[in-house]
């Protein structure tokens, strides 16, 4: 519980040479040449949370900053960083394969994910070491990382020479004791984040980027996206069907057909399909359902928004539409004003198609008058749209949460989750685990399945990801589309709803401490598993995949209990489990108190019930955090929140105030002991 | 026969605005910004054949040069060229898939071929249009081409807008009427080559690059590479085995084990495996067999060459060896002197491993003191090594021919053929057809087969490619390794040997007229087939692939005969053929006279026999070219050659002198009529 353990300490004692400056507590920066503006933190308008950084424990680097090579050559800026023989390296973007990045080359570019480790939805140039530090390249140009590979002729230490003619140990890629990273640009801002642990280094990164995104509470419920050409009536019918069948529903997402035209779009309501947007939104709002609108940023020439933007577009079209130059302040405001005027009552957006390479978007050489070329703009376009939409909602003092298909560094504070056109379940879970190493959130949405088993297993994973979403854009699948597993699917969705108070608290830790809600094993204890992860401080999830009847789970240090039964299952060991289809492998650290909604149906109802069931695992005295605020405004940023430590004893719960102006919880507690 | 038809004409009449300059007859250049030196023609030290260019027919562009957009932006130089609705576009490097490049994006970079159209052994930034012109970007930086795709907001003509919500004709990649190409560099040299035909535009390109490579005659025979760790005695035994079994052999290639060490290497003879290199070479030379040495350019630190090169290496190692900075004049000379001193009597080299991306070679940001960064140096490293080796042989007035795994534009005159670690037979034939659009030569070598049928079909293709090579580096395969097809394989090899006079003449046309010896259908008549091609003026090859018992062949205009029988098989039509395993689908244009060796055994014996059998097809009066020179020196460049037109009538051959100081052929003719 980082929230409690934070201790104010002076920054690291030794002063490295003048190349390096401590820009925030425990965060060092060196500048090579002149940075190609905007940097990533510029693009995301990230404001570091200095006080929270100052409250962190002090870390120590395993190398001297003076030993880091910083070089500007004709076309490149390069950094050369020592790498200990036993260090494990993790991160380098929203990766969908593996966790170990120790020996490899990574060309980090925004793209829709296809294969490999290079073209990613979120290519955050950030890696973290098991030795308890992280390195972040604060540049919006594409980056190249050579991790433990690629020896320089002048490197002090190099592996032994071998003769391929005769030596069977000859290595076709000799290892190196360095990470080298480069950018084709006039300069580069290199940021080194100290620990003491790898998790602490990631926390520092997130706090540098403004702290993690704090969603409105409704965003943690269940999302459903209706088919592209659905009418208002179709959508209302569908919402009623959820209610009738007893499936929870918190957010409905509308797909391209809500607009008069799409690809490129108008960003205006189709009068044909949505004759009365305001009435439509009110009807859903009355049921406690929020509406999210799909859009891509490309504007059709004959539309109102196109006229308003004047000449503030990039040089190249996307599907023949203009790409607004939203780094330009006027264009940014025009887009904000248009959204504000045209979509009152909408809770947020799904920003599509900001992740194509030049196959879908503009070429590298495209020009944007605000400064960046096309290559650079592709790296940050998703970030710029997230930021401008967040800013619009901030001015309304209303929290938003949305989806986006590309992001980058500097964006931890932006309230959007990433989704993808890929659909490999195992890769989706890997993406969950790597998203936290990229300073982002992943939505392991479900869309379709080829069997009831797959439908259940995917739904269970979706319900244990930051955003739990069914995206029926293409084929109109419903939660009940596989009737034989209706109850099992509903159980997963209701489990999700019940966990909202716990998840909301985990997000508060993300916002205040930088600790990500989804925690990969690499940050928990240096593990390389990509098929299990922790949610918040106390839960361990180990999703099942279609066709599997058993799997292994590695339990970290401490005792672990089954979530549902409380049964103790092991400690610091690998176990093999054989869960039935209706069982979700979800475990709780013994001694944890997990706050849940007592009667989960939807978030709106959960909030209004003001009833929290605290699940206490394995011991008489359990503890856990509970965060509370108004669930929807930015008032928490001014102190209007309460963070409490819950302490259970038999059937009692004691809530100790830790922080915030709310000194007592507004809710009723009940305890269930599972020991 | 371009050789005859050349007419001196004035260059195109209209003077475009000052951006464009006619640098050679029918070749226009525009300079955007300042070119990032060296250009490709600089790297290859190409000297244009101005007189031959002046002798070409005049071409006309389908667009005005003034309508070409030339732009320098912050980081890129871009050219924007009109594209007619009906134009077919071919080229863009040594492609292994398809011929049609009309709608696509190409990022041309040197790499070992894996898949796609981007990373190529030879990424020559050159395309040719069916409208009879070509465009060449004379830059050694990686290039990006957007062909018929990617509309600018300010383009005058764009396709109609469509609404994806409702219009089924909505196009996810709307076509454009432009080719846009760019380079991330301070400038770009754009070269437009006129026709009149697409073939003429390619001829102009090759003549701009110094004319095609003229191999020594021995290089057109049969090559065999021995296993990596073979000793001198092993190699001699193998050569004897060829002789004993009656298989022709002209060149033996030695693989890494000839060196004291490899990967990185010493470039010195292993005393252990080759105790007496000079005696070894003499023994082979006495049999008329040349020796080719494998090497990669990377130098092991503890070696003599490493010492001699001093600090003239790139910043990064390759397999821990130094990468000589051979753009530096002193380094280039050091490498040349070392080769000259250490390997007297060797006929040429196989330059391996110059095609890796940063996975095998150095990173983009590597530094070479001669100027280029690693990104640029990877694009030209193969070219630089080819050129320095050619230059060394030129100074000895001895022709060489070798193999190389990467090349680029500006290299048509360099006597090397490309090979690859890939091994898809169909891709190999596609590469044959595309090599001529990249100004290079392809070696469709054989290495192994999983059946006698495959062995035969691959051998037949290999024997109809610029270099006919069996590369037994890895597993020691011999031509006779599949005993049931021994005679069929031998037939293919002897057919190859018999064709050497015809092939040699085709190469002379390449050197003097720029007309490539292997002619893709795209250049012959705009066809898009990649599984058939012409060899020289008169032969049409249509290789068979394993598992096929029949195929279609498209016969271009004119009548066509079977090569072996002379049987007329059709004209200007598609035919379906069902060749037996021992039949090579090879056709001859009726009216052609094909000069062949009468008693093919090996090139050395063919030369000494001075006996040419002229194969006359389809008509009483047939004609064809015959080129003659000393077969081994550069004296032909000073006029010591003879180009003759052969004219047959019944059993007589008349040879009319066309060019060169040799006015009568030195050989005996016989005619065989196949009509």
Contacts between the chains, C-beta under 8 A, distances in Angstrom:
chain1	res1	chain2	res2	distance
A	73	B	365	6.5
A	73	B	367	5.3
A	73	B	373	6.5
A	74	B	367	7.9
A	74	B	371	8.0
A	74	B	373	5.9
A	75	B	365	7.8
A	75	B	373	5.2
A	75	B	375	7.5
A	76	B	364	6.8
A	76	B	365	3.7
A	76	B	373	6.3
A	78	B	365	4.8
A	105	B	358	6.0
A	105	B	359	6.0
A	105	B	363	7.8
A	144	B	358	7.6
A	144	B	363	6.4
A	144	B	364	6.2
A	144	B	365	7.2
A	146	B	358	7.5
A	146	B	363	5.8
A	150	B	316	6.2
A	150	B	358	7.4
A	150	B	362	7.5
A	150	B	363	5.9
A	151	B	316	7.0
A	151	B	317	4.8
A	151	B	320	6.1
A	152	B	315	5.7
A	152	B	316	5.4
A	152	B	317	7.0
A	153	B	313	5.7
A	153	B	314	7.5
A	153	B	315	6.2
A	153	B	316	6.7
A	153	B	317	5.4
A	153	B	322	6.0
A	154	B	315	7.3
A	158	B	317	7.5
A	158	B	320	6.2
A	159	B	320	6.9
A	161	B	264	7.9
A	161	B	300	6.4
A	161	B	301	6.9
A	161	B	302	7.4
A	161	B	320	5.5
A	163	B	261	4.0
A	163	B	262	6.6
A	163	B	263	7.7
A	164	B	256	6.5
A	164	B	261	7.7
A	164	B	262	4.8
A	164	B	263	3.7
A	164	B	319	7.8
A	165	B	228	7.3
A	165	B	229	6.6
A	165	B	256	5.8
A	165	B	257	5.3
A	165	B	259	7.2
A	165	B	261	5.9
A	165	B	262	5.0
A	165	B	270	7.7
A	166	B	261	7.9
A	170	B	263	6.6
A	172	B	319	7.5
A	172	B	360	7.8
A	173	B	359	7.5
A	173	B	360	8.0
A	174	B	317	8.0
A	174	B	319	6.6
A	174	B	320	5.4
A	180	B	363	6.9
A	180	B	365	7.9
A	182	B	363	6.5
A	182	B	364	6.6
A	182	B	365	3.8
A	184	B	184	6.8
A	184	B	364	6.7
A	184	B	365	7.6
A	184	B	375	7.6
A	228	B	165	7.2
A	229	B	165	6.6
A	256	B	164	6.5
A	256	B	165	5.8
A	257	B	165	5.3
A	259	B	165	7.2
A	261	B	163	4.0
A	261	B	164	7.7
A	261	B	165	5.9
A	261	B	166	7.9
A	262	B	163	6.6
A	262	B	164	4.8
A	262	B	165	5.0
A	263	B	163	7.7
A	263	B	164	3.7
A	263	B	170	6.6
A	264	B	161	7.9
A	270	B	165	7.7
A	300	B	161	6.4
A	301	B	161	6.9
A	302	B	161	7.4
A	313	B	153	5.8
A	314	B	153	7.5
A	315	B	152	5.7
A	315	B	153	6.2
A	315	B	154	7.3
A	316	B	150	6.2
A	316	B	151	7.0
A	316	B	152	5.4
A	316	B	153	6.7
A	317	B	151	4.8
A	317	B	152	7.0
A	317	B	153	5.5
A	317	B	158	7.5
A	317	B	174	8.0
A	319	B	164	7.7
A	319	B	172	7.5
A	319	B	174	6.6
A	320	B	151	6.1
A	320	B	158	6.2
A	320	B	159	6.9
A	320	B	161	5.5
A	320	B	174	5.4
A	322	B	153	6.0
A	358	B	105	6.0
A	358	B	144	7.6
A	358	B	146	7.5
A	358	B	150	7.4
A	359	B	105	6.0
A	359	B	173	7.5
A	360	B	172	7.8
A	360	B	173	8.0
A	362	B	150	7.5
A	363	B	105	7.9
A	363	B	144	6.5
A	363	B	146	5.9
A	363	B	150	5.9
A	363	B	180	6.9
A	363	B	182	6.5
A	364	B	76	6.8
A	364	B	144	6.2
A	364	B	182	6.6
A	364	B	184	6.7
A	365	B	73	6.4
A	365	B	75	7.8
A	365	B	76	3.7
A	365	B	78	4.8
A	365	B	144	7.3
A	365	B	180	7.9
A	365	B	182	3.8
A	365	B	184	7.6
A	367	B	73	5.3
A	367	B	74	7.9
A	371	B	74	8.0
A	373	B	73	6.5
A	373	B	74	5.9
A	373	B	75	5.2
A	373	B	76	6.3
A	375	B	75	7.6
A	375	B	184	7.6
